[in-house]
Amino acid sequence: MENSYIIAIDFGTAYSGYVFNITPSDEKPDPHLKKWGKEIGLDTPKTPTCILFDESEEFVAFGYQATATYNCMRGETGKKHYFFQNFKMALYGKELRRDMKIKAANGKEMTALKVFTEALRFLKDDALKTISSNAAGMVLLASDFTWVLTVPAIWDQSAKQFMREAAMEAGIVEKESEEKLVIALEPEAASIWCKKLPSDGFIAEKHNGTSLDQRQGSQYIVVDCGGGTIDITVHEVLEGGALKELHKASGNDLGGQTVDRKFKEFLREIFTDGVWDEYEEKYPSEIQRMMYDFTHLKQSGEDVQIPCPFNLGQVAQKKKNLEKFFESVKGASWNEGSIKISKEKMRYFFEESVMGITGNLREILDKNYRIEYVLLVGGFANSQILQQYIIDQFSDTCRILCPFRAQEAIMRGAVEFGRKPSWVASRKSPYTYGVALCEPFDEIKHKPEKKFMIGEEEWCCDRFMTLVQAGEDVWWDEIRELILRPVDKDQTCMVMRFYRTERIFPYYVDDLGVEEAGSFDVPMPNISEGRGRQVKLEIRFGSTEITATDTDTTSGSKGLIKFDFIRTDDPRCVEPYLYYSPDGKTLPE
């Protein structure tokens, strides 16, 4: 049964996990959440997004096991291994290539695609193993499931494609069944789950009465407070509980990692005279343990105490007594073997992140919406300092809600999205998207430098043909059509460039603010009708990924267009040999 068996993977910057559903589609879903950390006395909904490889770049462990194994390594053994954490941020705001490398904790490099692939492979294999032990004798394969993989809404198309390719390399889906891998946007998934919660499903403030999905016309903001990114979406509840996006996805890279970085910088301020540098070089695994402990301690809104690792104390005492390091430092003190940090200093660690969130929220609330609620989700949302700051800033404008299981919201909502992608019925296009085409040259309309010749004919190149405009509402299954003709009668393939801009009315693809977003091929193997041939493109902008199909009107053959948003140096001849035919007229031979 379609969309009944679901595995949803929340691949987070700091923590990852999955939820699965194996109830038939005609029954009420009964999602199961994998719990992690039993082997070390924990019971958590996620495991650290950490992965360990040996010196031959072979997979060793993932999650708590990877952290524990690496933390036990000493000296040269640790230096030979590759330990990665927080590596998801390598895909944010960067030009991506398939051969790009990322650095491990010890500075050594590996190919990013391999690191992501092996992490996803572990989660896939662990999910199937867990399901087999819960499936009452059923034997289920990866191909029996629809897989949902969550990504930040503020990621661009290249990062989504990178995750899809890593998932395929990991064996989550095969090439011929690629449609069984669904990309879900993290704040959208959280929104789908939160809108069904009753009033007592939230901490902080409560909302009144019925769940949000029963309140047609309600408008609210979802702030996904993750380890790496702050990801914000704005939704209105439509009839039947479906959601309409009111404002394009926004956010920043000031998630929980920002607080961790401030803490680490503060430790460097405390342990001067080269102490911290020596400790960091000799005992990197101990630092990982300290940072892991801090991840939990930062959820408190009070003073925190962190046990000083033995080796840090040993390195420091070679310089001077430990108490001396704290004499000139404000906000920290030495307390019988522990580093005590004041709640005022803790709030300072949060300052950059909460100011970033505040700026994003004010930009939205200053617009003409009727926002009733701000929903805080994600693991970072459990921090009392963050919650209280947002309440203090915005409680006079709207109610601030945080679900009791904020870290699980994305995973649980992703299962629902996998079953019914139309829950998010309409989205805002973040950019004006278009393709580069040519048209007959007109000296009144066109720049002289855009003129080129084909035989005796004058043509204009680099025209931006708009397919969807920035800020435009696009329904989840809406199709935009474009009819194309070849300029060259012997042309067998159109190699097209895809462009984007925040401008509404671009004219040329090299206008200021226009950038190339990707490329795709449109095959035209039958050349019998020469320049009279037509190809119809049907492009979908309203889903979480841009997809398209092409139809050769001569042969009637249809195909799925494969977009490539990851940077490549393609020397093939492109756009000038495409012609947009708005009236369907045939060009002269």
Solvent accessible surface area in square Angstrom, and as a share of the most:
residue,aa,sasa,rsa
1,M,158,0.70
2,E,149,0.67
3,N,39,0.20
4,S,4,0.03
5,Y,49,0.19
6,I,0,0.00
7,I,0,0.00
8,A,0,0.00
9,I,2,0.01
10,D,2,0.01
11,F,0,0.00
12,G,10,0.10
13,T,9,0.05
14,A,31,0.24
15,Y,32,0.12
16,S,0,0.00
17,G,0,0.00
18,Y,0,0.00
19,V,0,0.00
20,F,3,0.01
21,N,0,0.00
22,I,30,0.15
23,T,25,0.15
24,P,36,0.23
25,S,49,0.32
26,D,120,0.62
27,E,92,0.41
28,K,179,0.76
29,P,37,0.23
30,D,73,0.38
31,P,42,0.27
32,H,74,0.33
33,L,28,0.14
34,K,42,0.18
35,K,92,0.39
36,W,21,0.07
37,G,3,0.03
38,K,183,0.77
39,E,122,0.55
40,I,83,0.42
41,G,71,0.69
42,L,64,0.32
43,D,100,0.52
44,T,28,0.16
45,P,24,0.15
46,K,16,0.07
47,T,1,0.00
48,P,7,0.04
49,T,1,0.00
50,C,9,0.05
51,I,0,0.00
52,L,0,0.00
53,F,0,0.00
54,D,39,0.20
55,E,104,0.47
56,S,78,0.50
57,E,56,0.25
58,E,101,0.45
59,F,78,0.32
60,V,59,0.34
61,A,4,0.03
62,F,6,0.02
63,G,1,0.01
64,Y,11,0.04
65,Q,110,0.49
66,A,0,0.00
67,T,15,0.09
68,A,40,0.31
69,T,47,0.27
70,Y,1,0.00
71,N,12,0.06
72,C,98,0.59
73,M,27,0.12
74,R,131,0.48
75,G,46,0.44
76,E,112,0.50
77,T,68,0.40
78,G,6,0.06
79,K,89,0.38
80,K,97,0.41
81,H,27,0.12
82,Y,18,0.07
83,F,1,0.01
84,F,2,0.01
85,Q,66,0.29
86,N,52,0.27
87,F,11,0.05
88,K,8,0.03
89,M,35,0.15
90,A,16,0.12
91,L,3,0.02
92,Y,52,0.20
93,G,73,0.70
94,K,110,0.47
95,E,119,0.53
96,L,4,0.02
97,R,88,0.32
98,R,83,0.30
99,D,104,0.54
100,M,34,0.15
101,K,115,0.49
102,I,17,0.09
103,K,142,0.60
104,A,9,0.07
105,A,46,0.36
106,N,45,0.23
107,G,42,0.40
108,K,68,0.29
109,E,81,0.36
110,M,1,0.00
111,T,43,0.25
112,A,0,0.00
113,L,32,0.16
114,K,68,0.29
115,V,0,0.00
116,F,0,0.00
117,T,8,0.05
118,E,28,0.13
119,A,0,0.00
120,L,0,0.00
121,R,83,0.30
122,F,50,0.21
123,L,0,0.00
124,K,24,0.10
125,D,70,0.36
126,D,25,0.13
127,A,0,0.00
128,L,33,0.16
129,K,153,0.65
130,T,26,0.15
131,I,1,0.00
132,S,60,0.39
133,S,91,0.59
134,N,79,0.40
135,A,3,0.02
136,A,108,0.83
137,G,73,0.70
138,M,82,0.37
139,V,131,0.75
140,L,20,0.10
141,L,111,0.55
142,A,19,0.15
143,S,73,0.47
144,D,60,0.31
145,F,1,0.00
146,T,11,0.06
147,W,2,0.01
148,V,1,0.01
149,L,2,0.01
150,T,0,0.00
151,V,0,0.00
152,P,2,0.01
153,A,13,0.10
154,I,37,0.19
155,W,11,0.04
156,D,47,0.25
157,Q,26,0.11
158,S,13,0.09
159,A,0,0.00
160,K,13,0.06
161,Q,13,0.06
162,F,1,0.00
163,M,1,0.00
164,R,28,0.10
165,E,30,0.14
166,A,0,0.00
167,A,0,0.00
168,M,44,0.20
169,E,106,0.48
170,A,0,0.00
171,G,26,0.25
172,I,3,0.01
173,V,10,0.06
174,E,97,0.44
175,K,165,0.70
176,E,147,0.66
177,S,27,0.17
178,E,29,0.13
179,E,131,0.59
180,K,57,0.24
181,L,3,0.02
182,V,27,0.16
183,I,1,0.01
184,A,1,0.01
185,L,14,0.07
186,E,9,0.04
187,P,0,0.00
188,E,2,0.01
189,A,1,0.01
190,A,0,0.00
191,S,0,0.00
192,I,0,0.00
193,W,33,0.11
194,C,0,0.00
195,K,0,0.00
196,K,80,0.34
197,L,25,0.12
198,P,74,0.46
199,S,27,0.17
200,D,102,0.53
201,G,15,0.14
202,F,0,0.00
203,I,48,0.24
204,A,44,0.34
205,E,48,0.22
206,K,88,0.37
207,H,2,0.01
208,N,92,0.47
209,G,63,0.61
210,T,81,0.47
211,S,19,0.12
212,L,0,0.00
213,D,22,0.11
214,Q,128,0.57
215,R,69,0.25
216,Q,126,0.56
217,G,24,0.23
218,S,5,0.04
219,Q,10,0.04
220,Y,0,0.00
221,I,0,0.00
222,V,0,0.00
223,V,0,0.00
224,D,4,0.02
225,C,0,0.00
226,G,18,0.17
227,G,18,0.17
228,G,1,0.01
229,T,9,0.05
230,I,0,0.00
231,D,0,0.00
232,I,1,0.00
233,T,1,0.01
234,V,1,0.00
235,H,0,0.00
236,E,33,0.15
237,V,1,0.00
238,L,39,0.20
239,E,138,0.62
240,G,71,0.68
241,G,1,0.01
242,A,19,0.15
243,L,0,0.00
244,K,54,0.23
245,E,9,0.04
246,L,19,0.09
247,H,18,0.08
248,K,74,0.32
249,A,28,0.22
250,S,20,0.13
251,G,22,0.21
252,N,23,0.12
253,D,69,0.36
254,L,34,0.17
255,G,0,0.00
256,G,2,0.02
257,Q,41,0.18
258,T,1,0.01
259,V,0,0.00
260,D,26,0.14
261,R,112,0.41
262,K,39,0.16
263,F,0,0.00
264,K,63,0.27
265,E,80,0.36
266,F,7,0.03
267,L,0,0.00
268,R,103,0.37
269,E,107,0.48
270,I,1,0.01
271,F,2,0.01
272,T,63,0.37
273,D,85,0.44
274,G,40,0.39
275,V,0,0.00
276,W,2,0.01
277,D,80,0.41
278,E,41,0.19
279,Y,0,0.00
280,E,53,0.24
281,E,123,0.55
282,K,101,0.43
283,Y,57,0.22
284,P,31,0.19
285,S,6,0.04
286,E,9,0.04
287,I,4,0.02
288,Q,20,0.09
289,R,93,0.34
290,M,6,0.03
291,M,26,0.12
292,Y,51,0.19
293,D,54,0.28
294,F,0,0.00
295,T,26,0.15
296,H,82,0.37
297,L,53,0.26
298,K,13,0.05
299,Q,66,0.29
300,S,36,0.23
301,G,11,0.11
302,E,103,0.46
303,D,66,0.34
304,V,5,0.03
305,Q,80,0.35
306,I,1,0.00
307,P,91,0.57
308,C,21,0.12
309,P,23,0.15
310,F,150,0.62
311,N,26,0.14
312,L,0,0.00
313,G,8,0.07
314,Q,88,0.39
315,V,7,0.04
316,A,0,0.00
317,Q,101,0.45
318,K,136,0.58
319,K,107,0.45
320,K,74,0.31
321,N,100,0.51
322,L,14,0.07
323,E,98,0.44
324,K,97,0.41
325,F,5,0.02
326,F,15,0.06
327,E,125,0.56
328,S,107,0.69
329,V,26,0.15
330,K,178,0.76
331,G,26,0.25
332,A,12,0.09
333,S,48,0.31
334,W,56,0.20
335,N,56,0.29
336,E,166,0.74
337,G,35,0.34
338,S,17,0.11
339,I,0,0.00
340,K,72,0.30
341,I,0,0.00
342,S,29,0.19
343,K,69,0.29
344,E,103,0.46
345,K,39,0.17
346,M,0,0.00
347,R,117,0.43
348,Y,106,0.40
349,F,0,0.00
350,F,1,0.00
351,E,95,0.43
352,E,66,0.30
353,S,0,0.00
354,V,4,0.02
355,M,109,0.48
356,G,18,0.17
357,I,0,0.00
358,T,11,0.06
359,G,42,0.40
360,N,24,0.12
361,L,0,0.00
362,R,108,0.39
363,E,95,0.42
364,I,1,0.01
365,L,37,0.19
366,D,123,0.64
367,K,91,0.38
368,N,152,0.78
369,Y,59,0.23
370,R,150,0.55
371,I,19,0.09
372,E,61,0.28
373,Y,6,0.02
374,V,0,0.00
375,L,0,0.00
376,L,1,0.00
377,V,0,0.00
378,G,5,0.05
379,G,25,0.24
380,F,10,0.04
381,A,0,0.00
382,N,42,0.22
383,S,1,0.00
384,Q,108,0.48
385,I,16,0.08
386,L,0,0.00
387,Q,22,0.10
388,Q,94,0.42
389,Y,60,0.23
390,I,0,0.00
391,I,35,0.18
392,D,95,0.49
393,Q,57,0.25
394,F,2,0.01
395,S,52,0.34
396,D,130,0.67
397,T,82,0.48
398,C,9,0.06
399,R,91,0.33
400,I,0,0.00
401,L,0,0.00
402,C,0,0.00
403,P,0,0.00
404,F,120,0.50
405,R,119,0.43
406,A,1,0.01
407,Q,37,0.17
408,E,13,0.06
409,A,0,0.00
410,I,10,0.05
411,M,0,0.00
412,R,34,0.12
413,G,0,0.00
414,A,0,0.00
415,V,1,0.00
416,E,26,0.12
417,F,7,0.03
418,G,0,0.00
419,R,40,0.15
420,K,94,0.40
421,P,40,0.25
422,S,27,0.17
423,W,33,0.12
424,V,0,0.00
425,A,11,0.08
426,S,1,0.00
427,R,18,0.07
428,K,46,0.19
429,S,6,0.04
430,P,55,0.35
431,Y,50,0.19
432,T,0,0.00
433,Y,9,0.03
434,G,0,0.00
435,V,0,0.00
436,A,0,0.00
437,L,3,0.01
438,C,0,0.00
439,E,33,0.15
440,P,68,0.43
441,F,34,0.14
442,D,50,0.26
443,E,146,0.65
444,I,159,0.81
445,K,116,0.49
446,H,9,0.04
447,K,87,0.37
448,P,108,0.68
449,E,125,0.56
450,K,13,0.06
451,K,90,0.38
452,F,47,0.20
453,M,103,0.46
454,I,42,0.21
455,G,69,0.66
456,E,164,0.74
457,E,56,0.25
458,E,80,0.36
459,W,5,0.02
460,C,0,0.00
461,C,24,0.15
462,D,35,0.18
463,R,36,0.13
464,F,5,0.02
465,M,33,0.15
466,T,51,0.29
467,L,14,0.07
468,V,1,0.01
469,Q,53,0.24
470,A,20,0.15
471,G,40,0.38
472,E,54,0.24
473,D,56,0.29
474,V,1,0.01
475,W,122,0.43
476,W,88,0.31
477,D,82,0.42
478,E,47,0.21
479,I,72,0.37
480,R,47,0.17
481,E,104,0.47
482,L,8,0.04
483,I,46,0.23
484,L,0,0.00
485,R,4,0.01
486,P,0,0.00
487,V,1,0.00
488,D,61,0.32
489,K,106,0.45
490,D,80,0.42
491,Q,22,0.10
492,T,72,0.42
493,C,48,0.29
494,M,0,0.00
495,V,15,0.09
496,M,0,0.00
497,R,29,0.11
498,F,0,0.00
499,Y,23,0.09
500,R,36,0.13
501,T,3,0.02
502,E,113,0.51
503,R,105,0.38
504,I,71,0.36
505,F,164,0.68
506,P,10,0.06
507,Y,77,0.29
508,Y,8,0.03
509,V,12,0.07
510,D,90,0.47
511,D,24,0.12
512,L,163,0.81
513,G,53,0.50
514,V,20,0.12
515,E,81,0.36
516,E,67,0.30
517,A,19,0.15
518,G,7,0.07
519,S,12,0.08
520,F,4,0.02
521,D,53,0.27
522,V,0,0.00
523,P,69,0.44
524,M,0,0.00
525,P,98,0.62
526,N,57,0.29
527,I,72,0.37
528,S,92,0.59
529,E,92,0.41
530,G,9,0.09
531,R,22,0.08
532,G,18,0.17
533,R,1,0.00
534,Q,43,0.19
535,V,0,0.00
536,K,55,0.23
537,L,0,0.00
538,E,28,0.13
539,I,0,0.00
540,R,63,0.23
541,F,18,0.08
542,G,0,0.00
543,S,47,0.30
544,T,7,0.04
545,E,28,0.13
546,I,13,0.06
547,T,54,0.31
548,A,0,0.00
549,T,30,0.18
550,D,8,0.04
551,T,15,0.09
552,D,4,0.02
553,T,69,0.40
554,T,43,0.25
555,S,67,0.43
556,G,47,0.46
557,S,62,0.40
558,K,157,0.67
559,G,30,0.29
560,L,138,0.69
561,I,8,0.04
562,K,112,0.48
563,F,14,0.06
564,D,35,0.18
565,F,19,0.08
566,I,4,0.02
567,R,104,0.38
568,T,62,0.36
569,D,117,0.61
570,D,32,0.17
571,P,128,0.81
572,R,114,0.42
573,C,88,0.52
574,V,29,0.17
575,E,12,0.06
576,P,39,0.25
577,Y,80,0.30
578,L,1,0.01
579,Y,26,0.10
580,Y,57,0.22
581,S,3,0.02
582,P,94,0.59
583,D,89,0.46
584,G,34,0.33
585,K,141,0.60
586,T,83,0.48
587,L,20,0.10
588,P,89,0.56
589,E,136,0.61
